[in-house]
Amino acid sequence: MPYGLTAMRLARILGFHYAAIGQSHFGSLIDIILGSFRFAVNAHTRNQAEKLTTAGHLLSLLRRLFLRNAAVVLVK
């Protein structure tokens, strides 16, 4: 077992997963990216003028992550 002093045979274990601090960073990053994109889309589709500045800034930060057609520019 991890960090144990003695070895122990695990005869009935089909799979073993070892979790460590720091392994959930990718999931947290995806959660932040999708939440930011959702905020921006909702601000534009619900016509919330007070949130459009923030939404535009978020989309400008996220635009490199999404595929797009070079002829169509959504965020300037």
PDB file of N, CA, C and O in Angstrom:
ATOM      1  N   MET A   1       0.843  -1.177   0.000  1.00  0.00           N
ATOM      2  CA  MET A   1       0.000   0.000   0.000  1.00  0.00           C
ATOM      3  C   MET A   1       0.893   1.246   0.000  1.00  0.00           C
ATOM      4  O   MET A   1       1.999   1.215   0.541  1.00  0.00           O
ATOM      5  N   PRO A   2       0.426   2.323  -0.595  1.00  0.00           N
ATOM      6  CA  PRO A   2       1.231   3.548  -0.625  1.00  0.00           C
ATOM      7  C   PRO A   2       1.534   4.057   0.789  1.00  0.00           C
ATOM      8  O   PRO A   2       0.663   4.058   1.659  1.00  0.00           O
ATOM      9  N   TYR A   3       2.736   4.472   0.995  1.00  0.00           N
ATOM     10  CA  TYR A   3       3.213   5.037   2.255  1.00  0.00           C
ATOM     11  C   TYR A   3       3.146   4.049   3.423  1.00  0.00           C
ATOM     12  O   TYR A   3       3.282   4.448   4.579  1.00  0.00           O
ATOM     13  N   GLY A   4       2.939   2.786   3.132  1.00  0.00           N
ATOM     14  CA  GLY A   4       2.897   1.773   4.190  1.00  0.00           C
ATOM     15  C   GLY A   4       4.259   1.135   4.396  1.00  0.00           C
ATOM     16  O   GLY A   4       5.090   1.103   3.488  1.00  0.00           O
ATOM     17  N   LEU A   5       4.471   0.637   5.583  1.00  0.00           N
ATOM     18  CA  LEU A   5       5.746  -0.009   5.877  1.00  0.00           C
ATOM     19  C   LEU A   5       5.725  -1.493   5.543  1.00  0.00           C
ATOM     20  O   LEU A   5       6.778  -2.098   5.341  1.00  0.00           O
ATOM     21  N   THR A   6       4.541  -2.085   5.482  1.00  0.00           N
ATOM     22  CA  THR A   6       4.438  -3.510   5.198  1.00  0.00           C
ATOM     23  C   THR A   6       3.770  -3.729   3.850  1.00  0.00           C
ATOM     24  O   THR A   6       2.932  -2.938   3.416  1.00  0.00           O
ATOM     25  N   ALA A   7       4.156  -4.813   3.199  1.00  0.00           N
ATOM     26  CA  ALA A   7       3.538  -5.191   1.926  1.00  0.00           C
ATOM     27  C   ALA A   7       2.330  -6.068   2.210  1.00  0.00           C
ATOM     28  O   ALA A   7       2.332  -6.848   3.162  1.00  0.00           O
ATOM     29  N   MET A   8       1.314  -5.940   1.396  1.00  0.00           N
ATOM     30  CA  MET A   8       0.076  -6.666   1.625  1.00  0.00           C
ATOM     31  C   MET A   8      -0.471  -7.105   0.270  1.00  0.00           C
ATOM     32  O   MET A   8      -0.642  -6.276  -0.624  1.00  0.00           O
ATOM     33  N   ARG A   9      -0.744  -8.378   0.110  1.00  0.00           N
ATOM     34  CA  ARG A   9      -1.272  -8.877  -1.159  1.00  0.00           C
ATOM     35  C   ARG A   9      -2.772  -8.633  -1.203  1.00  0.00           C
ATOM     36  O   ARG A   9      -3.490  -8.948  -0.254  1.00  0.00           O
ATOM     37  N   LEU A  10      -3.241  -8.066  -2.316  1.00  0.00           N
ATOM     38  CA  LEU A  10      -4.656  -7.754  -2.502  1.00  0.00           C
ATOM     39  C   LEU A  10      -5.234  -8.748  -3.505  1.00  0.00           C
ATOM     40  O   LEU A  10      -5.296  -8.460  -4.700  1.00  0.00           O
ATOM     41  N   ALA A  11      -5.649  -9.897  -3.030  1.00  0.00           N
ATOM     42  CA  ALA A  11      -6.084 -10.988  -3.901  1.00  0.00           C
ATOM     43  C   ALA A  11      -7.459 -10.739  -4.528  1.00  0.00           C
ATOM     44  O   ALA A  11      -7.708 -11.207  -5.638  1.00  0.00           O
ATOM     45  N   ARG A  12      -8.342 -10.030  -3.862  1.00  0.00           N
ATOM     46  CA  ARG A  12      -9.712  -9.876  -4.366  1.00  0.00           C
ATOM     47  C   ARG A  12      -9.978  -8.512  -4.995  1.00  0.00           C
ATOM     48  O   ARG A  12     -11.126  -8.193  -5.305  1.00  0.00           O
ATOM     49  N   ILE A  13      -8.970  -7.725  -5.184  1.00  0.00           N
ATOM     50  CA  ILE A  13      -9.122  -6.398  -5.782  1.00  0.00           C
ATOM     51  C   ILE A  13      -8.971  -6.537  -7.300  1.00  0.00           C
ATOM     52  O   ILE A  13      -7.954  -7.031  -7.788  1.00  0.00           O
ATOM     53  N   LEU A  14      -9.994  -6.095  -8.039  1.00  0.00           N
ATOM     54  CA  LEU A  14      -9.947  -6.168  -9.500  1.00  0.00           C
ATOM     55  C   LEU A  14      -9.200  -4.982 -10.102  1.00  0.00           C
ATOM     56  O   LEU A  14      -8.503  -5.127 -11.106  1.00  0.00           O
ATOM     57  N   GLY A  15      -9.345  -3.825  -9.495  1.00  0.00           N
ATOM     58  CA  GLY A  15      -8.661  -2.631  -9.976  1.00  0.00           C
ATOM     59  C   GLY A  15      -8.216  -1.800  -8.794  1.00  0.00           C
ATOM     60  O   GLY A  15      -8.855  -1.815  -7.742  1.00  0.00           O
ATOM     61  N   PHE A  16      -7.154  -1.096  -8.957  1.00  0.00           N
ATOM     62  CA  PHE A  16      -6.627  -0.292  -7.867  1.00  0.00           C
ATOM     63  C   PHE A  16      -6.341   1.097  -8.403  1.00  0.00           C
ATOM     64  O   PHE A  16      -5.629   1.249  -9.395  1.00  0.00           O
ATOM     65  N   HIS A  17      -6.888   2.101  -7.757  1.00  0.00           N
ATOM     66  CA  HIS A  17      -6.672   3.477  -8.167  1.00  0.00           C
ATOM     67  C   HIS A  17      -6.012   4.229  -7.031  1.00  0.00           C
ATOM     68  O   HIS A  17      -6.470   4.178  -5.889  1.00  0.00           O
ATOM     69  N   TYR A  18      -4.959   4.910  -7.341  1.00  0.00           N
ATOM     70  CA  TYR A  18      -4.238   5.692  -6.345  1.00  0.00           C
ATOM     71  C   TYR A  18      -4.474   7.168  -6.653  1.00  0.00           C
ATOM     72  O   TYR A  18      -4.106   7.642  -7.728  1.00  0.00           O
ATOM     73  N   ALA A  19      -5.074   7.884  -5.736  1.00  0.00           N
ATOM     74  CA  ALA A  19      -5.331   9.310  -5.914  1.00  0.00           C
ATOM     75  C   ALA A  19      -4.318  10.114  -5.108  1.00  0.00           C
ATOM     76  O   ALA A  19      -3.932   9.737  -4.002  1.00  0.00           O
ATOM     77  N   ALA A  20      -3.912  11.207  -5.680  1.00  0.00           N
ATOM     78  CA  ALA A  20      -2.940  12.061  -5.001  1.00  0.00           C
ATOM     79  C   ALA A  20      -3.392  13.508  -5.091  1.00  0.00           C
ATOM     80  O   ALA A  20      -4.230  13.863  -5.919  1.00  0.00           O
ATOM     81  N   ILE A  21      -2.836  14.320  -4.245  1.00  0.00           N
ATOM     82  CA  ILE A  21      -3.146  15.739  -4.275  1.00  0.00           C
ATOM     83  C   ILE A  21      -2.656  16.320  -5.596  1.00  0.00           C
ATOM     84  O   ILE A  21      -1.519  16.085  -6.006  1.00  0.00           O
ATOM     85  N   GLY A  22      -3.515  17.073  -6.249  1.00  0.00           N
ATOM     86  CA  GLY A  22      -3.132  17.718  -7.495  1.00  0.00           C
ATOM     87  C   GLY A  22      -3.644  17.038  -8.741  1.00  0.00           C
ATOM     88  O   GLY A  22      -3.471  17.576  -9.835  1.00  0.00           O
ATOM     89  N   GLN A  23      -4.264  15.880  -8.628  1.00  0.00           N
ATOM     90  CA  GLN A  23      -4.735  15.176  -9.820  1.00  0.00           C
ATOM     91  C   GLN A  23      -6.050  15.716 -10.348  1.00  0.00           C
ATOM     92  O   GLN A  23      -6.424  15.403 -11.478  1.00  0.00           O
ATOM     93  N   SER A  24      -6.757  16.508  -9.577  1.00  0.00           N
ATOM     94  CA  SER A  24      -8.055  17.004 -10.030  1.00  0.00           C
ATOM     95  C   SER A  24      -7.952  18.378 -10.682  1.00  0.00           C
ATOM     96  O   SER A  24      -8.980  19.001 -10.945  1.00  0.00           O
ATOM     97  N   HIS A  25      -6.755  18.863 -10.947  1.00  0.00           N
ATOM     98  CA  HIS A  25      -6.615  20.194 -11.529  1.00  0.00           C
ATOM     99  C   HIS A  25      -7.225  20.287 -12.921  1.00  0.00           C
ATOM    100  O   HIS A  25      -7.817  21.312 -13.259  1.00  0.00           O
ATOM    101  N   PHE A  26      -7.099  19.255 -13.727  1.00  0.00           N
ATOM    102  CA  PHE A  26      -7.648  19.300 -15.085  1.00  0.00           C
ATOM    103  C   PHE A  26      -9.166  19.413 -15.052  1.00  0.00           C
ATOM    104  O   PHE A  26      -9.748  20.187 -15.813  1.00  0.00           O
ATOM    105  N   GLY A  27      -9.809  18.648 -14.177  1.00  0.00           N
ATOM    106  CA  GLY A  27     -11.263  18.735 -14.049  1.00  0.00           C
ATOM    107  C   GLY A  27     -11.711  20.114 -13.594  1.00  0.00           C
ATOM    108  O   GLY A  27     -12.716  20.631 -14.081  1.00  0.00           O
ATOM    109  N   SER A  28     -10.979  20.710 -12.672  1.00  0.00           N
ATOM    110  CA  SER A  28     -11.296  22.058 -12.204  1.00  0.00           C
ATOM    111  C   SER A  28     -11.114  23.081 -13.325  1.00  0.00           C
ATOM    112  O   SER A  28     -11.911  24.010 -13.455  1.00  0.00           O
ATOM    113  N   LEU A  29     -10.083  22.914 -14.119  1.00  0.00           N
ATOM    114  CA  LEU A  29      -9.840  23.824 -15.230  1.00  0.00           C
ATOM    115  C   LEU A  29     -10.968  23.755 -16.255  1.00  0.00           C
ATOM    116  O   LEU A  29     -11.432  24.789 -16.735  1.00  0.00           O
ATOM    117  N   ILE A  30     -11.406  22.558 -16.591  1.00  0.00           N
ATOM    118  CA  ILE A  30     -12.509  22.397 -17.538  1.00  0.00           C
ATOM    119  C   ILE A  30     -13.789  23.009 -16.980  1.00  0.00           C
ATOM    120  O   ILE A  30     -14.557  23.622 -17.722  1.00  0.00           O
ATOM    121  N   ASP A  31     -14.025  22.848 -15.685  1.00  0.00           N
ATOM    122  CA  ASP A  31     -15.200  23.432 -15.040  1.00  0.00           C
ATOM    123  C   ASP A  31     -15.180  24.957 -15.149  1.00  0.00           C
ATOM    124  O   ASP A  31     -16.215  25.565 -15.421  1.00  0.00           O
ATOM    125  N   ILE A  32     -14.038  25.571 -14.945  1.00  0.00           N
ATOM    126  CA  ILE A  32     -13.911  27.024 -15.047  1.00  0.00           C
ATOM    127  C   ILE A  32     -14.113  27.484 -16.489  1.00  0.00           C
ATOM    128  O   ILE A  32     -14.791  28.483 -16.732  1.00  0.00           O
ATOM    129  N   ILE A  33     -13.529  26.763 -17.444  1.00  0.00           N
ATOM    130  CA  ILE A  33     -13.664  27.140 -18.854  1.00  0.00           C
ATOM    131  C   ILE A  33     -15.116  27.047 -19.311  1.00  0.00           C
ATOM    132  O   ILE A  33     -15.631  27.970 -19.941  1.00  0.00           O
ATOM    133  N   LEU A  34     -15.774  25.940 -18.997  1.00  0.00           N
ATOM    134  CA  LEU A  34     -17.173  25.785 -19.419  1.00  0.00           C
ATOM    135  C   LEU A  34     -18.088  26.772 -18.709  1.00  0.00           C
ATOM    136  O   LEU A  34     -19.029  27.286 -19.312  1.00  0.00           O
ATOM    137  N   GLY A  35     -17.823  27.042 -17.439  1.00  0.00           N
ATOM    138  CA  GLY A  35     -18.623  28.021 -16.711  1.00  0.00           C
ATOM    139  C   GLY A  35     -18.470  29.421 -17.283  1.00  0.00           C
ATOM    140  O   GLY A  35     -19.442  30.171 -17.365  1.00  0.00           O
ATOM    141  N   SER A  36     -17.254  29.776 -17.679  1.00  0.00           N
ATOM    142  CA  SER A  36     -17.012  31.088 -18.286  1.00  0.00           C
ATOM    143  C   SER A  36     -17.700  31.199 -19.635  1.00  0.00           C
ATOM    144  O   SER A  36     -18.293  32.228 -19.959  1.00  0.00           O
ATOM    145  N   PHE A  37     -17.617  30.131 -20.420  1.00  0.00           N
ATOM    146  CA  PHE A  37     -18.282  30.131 -21.727  1.00  0.00           C
ATOM    147  C   PHE A  37     -19.798  30.222 -21.567  1.00  0.00           C
ATOM    148  O   PHE A  37     -20.461  30.948 -22.308  1.00  0.00           O
ATOM    149  N   ARG A  38     -20.347  29.485 -20.597  1.00  0.00           N
ATOM    150  CA  ARG A  38     -21.792  29.537 -20.333  1.00  0.00           C
ATOM    151  C   ARG A  38     -22.224  30.938 -19.917  1.00  0.00           C
ATOM    152  O   ARG A  38     -23.256  31.430 -20.374  1.00  0.00           O
ATOM    153  N   PHE A  39     -21.440  31.585 -19.051  1.00  0.00           N
ATOM    154  CA  PHE A  39     -21.742  32.946 -18.627  1.00  0.00           C
ATOM    155  C   PHE A  39     -21.793  33.893 -19.823  1.00  0.00           C
ATOM    156  O   PHE A  39     -22.714  34.700 -19.951  1.00  0.00           O
ATOM    157  N   ALA A  40     -20.786  33.784 -20.701  1.00  0.00           N
ATOM    158  CA  ALA A  40     -20.723  34.667 -21.861  1.00  0.00           C
ATOM    159  C   ALA A  40     -21.880  34.430 -22.823  1.00  0.00           C
ATOM    160  O   ALA A  40     -22.482  35.382 -23.318  1.00  0.00           O
ATOM    161  N   VAL A  41     -22.190  33.176 -23.089  1.00  0.00           N
ATOM    162  CA  VAL A  41     -23.297  32.866 -24.002  1.00  0.00           C
ATOM    163  C   VAL A  41     -24.624  33.343 -23.411  1.00  0.00           C
ATOM    164  O   VAL A  41     -25.447  33.920 -24.122  1.00  0.00           O
ATOM    165  N   ASN A  42     -24.833  33.108 -22.126  1.00  0.00           N
ATOM    166  CA  ASN A  42     -26.069  33.571 -21.489  1.00  0.00           C
ATOM    167  C   ASN A  42     -26.183  35.090 -21.510  1.00  0.00           C
ATOM    168  O   ASN A  42     -27.276  35.615 -21.721  1.00  0.00           O
ATOM    169  N   ALA A  43     -25.093  35.804 -21.301  1.00  0.00           N
ATOM    170  CA  ALA A  43     -25.125  37.264 -21.325  1.00  0.00           C
ATOM    171  C   ALA A  43     -25.525  37.774 -22.705  1.00  0.00           C
ATOM    172  O   ALA A  43     -26.277  38.741 -22.820  1.00  0.00           O
ATOM    173  N   HIS A  44     -25.017  37.118 -23.756  1.00  0.00           N
ATOM    174  CA  HIS A  44     -25.347  37.552 -25.118  1.00  0.00           C
ATOM    175  C   HIS A  44     -26.755  37.149 -25.519  1.00  0.00           C
ATOM    176  O   HIS A  44     -27.462  37.947 -26.135  1.00  0.00           O
ATOM    177  N   THR A  45     -27.184  35.944 -25.191  1.00  0.00           N
ATOM    178  CA  THR A  45     -28.499  35.481 -25.640  1.00  0.00           C
ATOM    179  C   THR A  45     -29.642  36.056 -24.812  1.00  0.00           C
ATOM    180  O   THR A  45     -30.765  36.162 -25.305  1.00  0.00           O
ATOM    181  N   ARG A  46     -29.379  36.424 -23.577  1.00  0.00           N
ATOM    182  CA  ARG A  46     -30.424  37.013 -22.722  1.00  0.00           C
ATOM    183  C   ARG A  46     -30.406  38.534 -22.759  1.00  0.00           C
ATOM    184  O   ARG A  46     -31.179  39.192 -22.063  1.00  0.00           O
ATOM    185  N   ASN A  47     -29.509  39.087 -23.582  1.00  0.00           N
ATOM    186  CA  ASN A  47     -29.406  40.531 -23.771  1.00  0.00           C
ATOM    187  C   ASN A  47     -29.213  41.265 -22.443  1.00  0.00           C
ATOM    188  O   ASN A  47     -29.908  42.239 -22.156  1.00  0.00           O
ATOM    189  N   GLN A  48     -28.269  40.790 -21.645  1.00  0.00           N
ATOM    190  CA  GLN A  48     -27.957  41.396 -20.352  1.00  0.00           C
ATOM    191  C   GLN A  48     -26.819  42.393 -20.555  1.00  0.00           C
ATOM    192  O   GLN A  48     -25.646  42.023 -20.513  1.00  0.00           O
ATOM    193  N   ALA A  49     -27.169  43.649 -20.774  1.00  0.00           N
ATOM    194  CA  ALA A  49     -26.196  44.681 -21.139  1.00  0.00           C
ATOM    195  C   ALA A  49     -25.134  44.881 -20.068  1.00  0.00           C
ATOM    196  O   ALA A  49     -23.986  45.183 -20.394  1.00  0.00           O
ATOM    197  N   GLU A  50     -25.489  44.720 -18.804  1.00  0.00           N
ATOM    198  CA  GLU A  50     -24.519  44.944 -17.726  1.00  0.00           C
ATOM    199  C   GLU A  50     -23.432  43.883 -17.675  1.00  0.00           C
ATOM    200  O   GLU A  50     -22.399  44.087 -17.037  1.00  0.00           O
ATOM    201  N   LYS A  51     -23.650  42.756 -18.336  1.00  0.00           N
ATOM    202  CA  LYS A  51     -22.676  41.666 -18.327  1.00  0.00           C
ATOM    203  C   LYS A  51     -21.913  41.514 -19.638  1.00  0.00           C
ATOM    204  O   LYS A  51     -21.040  40.654 -19.748  1.00  0.00           O
ATOM    205  N   LEU A  52     -22.231  42.331 -20.620  1.00  0.00           N
ATOM    206  CA  LEU A  52     -21.629  42.165 -21.943  1.00  0.00           C
ATOM    207  C   LEU A  52     -20.135  42.486 -21.958  1.00  0.00           C
ATOM    208  O   LEU A  52     -19.386  41.854 -22.703  1.00  0.00           O
ATOM    209  N   THR A  53     -19.690  43.435 -21.170  1.00  0.00           N
ATOM    210  CA  THR A  53     -18.262  43.754 -21.124  1.00  0.00           C
ATOM    211  C   THR A  53     -17.467  42.573 -20.582  1.00  0.00           C
ATOM    212  O   THR A  53     -16.446  42.183 -21.148  1.00  0.00           O
ATOM    213  N   THR A  54     -17.953  42.007 -19.471  1.00  0.00           N
ATOM    214  CA  THR A  54     -17.288  40.847 -18.885  1.00  0.00           C
ATOM    215  C   THR A  54     -17.349  39.658 -19.831  1.00  0.00           C
ATOM    216  O   THR A  54     -16.367  38.931 -19.984  1.00  0.00           O
ATOM    217  N   ALA A  55     -18.512  39.455 -20.474  1.00  0.00           N
ATOM    218  CA  ALA A  55     -18.673  38.341 -21.405  1.00  0.00           C
ATOM    219  C   ALA A  55     -17.710  38.465 -22.580  1.00  0.00           C
ATOM    220  O   ALA A  55     -17.113  37.471 -22.995  1.00  0.00           O
ATOM    221  N   GLY A  56     -17.553  39.656 -23.115  1.00  0.00           N
ATOM    222  CA  GLY A  56     -16.620  39.867 -24.220  1.00  0.00           C
ATOM    223  C   GLY A  56     -15.181  39.600 -23.810  1.00  0.00           C
ATOM    224  O   GLY A  56     -14.406  39.031 -24.579  1.00  0.00           O
ATOM    225  N   HIS A  57     -14.825  40.008 -22.605  1.00  0.00           N
ATOM    226  CA  HIS A  57     -13.465  39.759 -22.118  1.00  0.00           C
ATOM    227  C   HIS A  57     -13.232  38.253 -21.931  1.00  0.00           C
ATOM    228  O   HIS A  57     -12.175  37.740 -22.298  1.00  0.00           O
ATOM    229  N   LEU A  58     -14.211  37.550 -21.365  1.00  0.00           N
ATOM    230  CA  LEU A  58     -14.083  36.100 -21.183  1.00  0.00           C
ATOM    231  C   LEU A  58     -13.942  35.385 -22.523  1.00  0.00           C
ATOM    232  O   LEU A  58     -13.113  34.487 -22.670  1.00  0.00           O
ATOM    233  N   LEU A  59     -14.751  35.785 -23.497  1.00  0.00           N
ATOM    234  CA  LEU A  59     -14.659  35.153 -24.812  1.00  0.00           C
ATOM    235  C   LEU A  59     -13.318  35.440 -25.488  1.00  0.00           C
ATOM    236  O   LEU A  59     -12.788  34.588 -26.200  1.00  0.00           O
ATOM    237  N   SER A  60     -12.774  36.627 -25.269  1.00  0.00           N
ATOM    238  CA  SER A  60     -11.466  36.918 -25.861  1.00  0.00           C
ATOM    239  C   SER A  60     -10.372  36.057 -25.229  1.00  0.00           C
ATOM    240  O   SER A  60      -9.393  35.712 -25.891  1.00  0.00           O
ATOM    241  N   LEU A  61     -10.535  35.706 -23.945  1.00  0.00           N
ATOM    242  CA  LEU A  61      -9.565  34.823 -23.292  1.00  0.00           C
ATOM    243  C   LEU A  61      -9.723  33.375 -23.740  1.00  0.00           C
ATOM    244  O   LEU A  61      -8.747  32.629 -23.815  1.00  0.00           O
ATOM    245  N   LEU A  62     -10.958  32.985 -24.036  1.00  0.00           N
ATOM    246  CA  LEU A  62     -11.250  31.588 -24.385  1.00  0.00           C
ATOM    247  C   LEU A  62     -11.160  31.297 -25.876  1.00  0.00           C
ATOM    248  O   LEU A  62     -11.180  30.129 -26.265  1.00  0.00           O
ATOM    249  N   ARG A  63     -11.063  32.300 -26.710  1.00  0.00           N
ATOM    250  CA  ARG A  63     -11.202  32.073 -28.157  1.00  0.00           C
ATOM    251  C   ARG A  63     -10.136  31.170 -28.750  1.00  0.00           C
ATOM    252  O   ARG A  63     -10.380  30.533 -29.775  1.00  0.00           O
ATOM    253  N   ARG A  64      -8.971  31.094 -28.142  1.00  0.00           N
ATOM    254  CA  ARG A  64      -7.917  30.217 -28.675  1.00  0.00           C
ATOM    255  C   ARG A  64      -8.208  28.739 -28.425  1.00  0.00           C
ATOM    256  O   ARG A  64      -7.586  27.872 -29.039  1.00  0.00           O
ATOM    257  N   LEU A  65      -9.152  28.447 -27.523  1.00  0.00           N
ATOM    258  CA  LEU A  65      -9.465  27.062 -27.196  1.00  0.00           C
ATOM    259  C   LEU A  65     -10.493  26.437 -28.137  1.00  0.00           C
ATOM    260  O   LEU A  65     -10.636  25.215 -28.167  1.00  0.00           O
ATOM    261  N   PHE A  66     -11.204  27.250 -28.896  1.00  0.00           N
ATOM    262  CA  PHE A  66     -12.298  26.759 -29.730  1.00  0.00           C
ATOM    263  C   PHE A  66     -11.939  26.857 -31.203  1.00  0.00           C
ATOM    264  O   PHE A  66     -11.305  27.819 -31.635  1.00  0.00           O
ATOM    265  N   LEU A  67     -12.351  25.849 -31.976  1.00  0.00           N
ATOM    266  CA  LEU A  67     -12.141  25.867 -33.421  1.00  0.00           C
ATOM    267  C   LEU A  67     -13.098  26.868 -34.040  1.00  0.00           C
ATOM    268  O   LEU A  67     -14.231  27.023 -33.584  1.00  0.00           O
ATOM    269  N   ARG A  68     -12.640  27.538 -35.070  1.00  0.00           N
ATOM    270  CA  ARG A  68     -13.499  28.503 -35.738  1.00  0.00           C
ATOM    271  C   ARG A  68     -13.052  28.658 -37.191  1.00  0.00           C
ATOM    272  O   ARG A  68     -11.913  28.353 -37.545  1.00  0.00           O
ATOM    273  N   ASN A  69     -13.953  29.125 -37.997  1.00  0.00           N
ATOM    274  CA  ASN A  69     -13.674  29.394 -39.394  1.00  0.00           C
ATOM    275  C   ASN A  69     -12.938  30.729 -39.463  1.00  0.00           C
ATOM    276  O   ASN A  69     -13.353  31.690 -38.815  1.00  0.00           O
ATOM    277  N   ALA A  70     -11.880  30.806 -40.216  1.00  0.00           N
ATOM    278  CA  ALA A  70     -11.082  32.034 -40.294  1.00  0.00           C
ATOM    279  C   ALA A  70     -11.863  33.191 -40.884  1.00  0.00           C
ATOM    280  O   ALA A  70     -11.545  34.347 -40.604  1.00  0.00           O
ATOM    281  N   ALA A  71     -12.881  32.915 -41.698  1.00  0.00           N
ATOM    282  CA  ALA A  71     -13.663  33.985 -42.318  1.00  0.00           C
ATOM    283  C   ALA A  71     -14.682  34.593 -41.360  1.00  0.00           C
ATOM    284  O   ALA A  71     -15.171  35.698 -41.595  1.00  0.00           O
ATOM    285  N   VAL A  72     -15.003  33.887 -40.291  1.00  0.00           N
ATOM    286  CA  VAL A  72     -16.003  34.365 -39.340  1.00  0.00           C
ATOM    287  C   VAL A  72     -15.294  34.770 -38.054  1.00  0.00           C
ATOM    288  O   VAL A  72     -14.639  33.945 -37.417  1.00  0.00           O
ATOM    289  N   VAL A  73     -15.423  36.024 -37.675  1.00  0.00           N
ATOM    290  CA  VAL A  73     -14.812  36.514 -36.447  1.00  0.00           C
ATOM    291  C   VAL A  73     -15.945  36.840 -35.476  1.00  0.00           C
ATOM    292  O   VAL A  73     -16.726  37.761 -35.712  1.00  0.00           O
ATOM    293  N   LEU A  74     -16.030  36.075 -34.376  1.00  0.00           N
ATOM    294  CA  LEU A  74     -17.105  36.285 -33.407  1.00  0.00           C
ATOM    295  C   LEU A  74     -16.721  37.315 -32.347  1.00  0.00           C
ATOM    296  O   LEU A  74     -17.574  38.064 -31.871  1.00  0.00           O
ATOM    297  N   VAL A  75     -15.448  37.355 -31.976  1.00  0.00           N
ATOM    298  CA  VAL A  75     -14.983  38.253 -30.928  1.00  0.00           C
ATOM    299  C   VAL A  75     -13.836  39.067 -31.491  1.00  0.00           C
ATOM    300  O   VAL A  75     -12.871  38.515 -32.020  1.00  0.00           O
ATOM    301  N   LYS A  76     -13.944  40.375 -31.377  1.00  0.00           N
ATOM    302  CA  LYS A  76     -12.880  41.239 -31.883  1.00  0.00           C
ATOM    303  C   LYS A  76     -12.022  41.721 -30.754  1.00  0.00           C
ATOM    304  O   LYS A  76     -11.067  42.464 -30.977  1.00  0.00           O
TER     305      LYS A  76
END
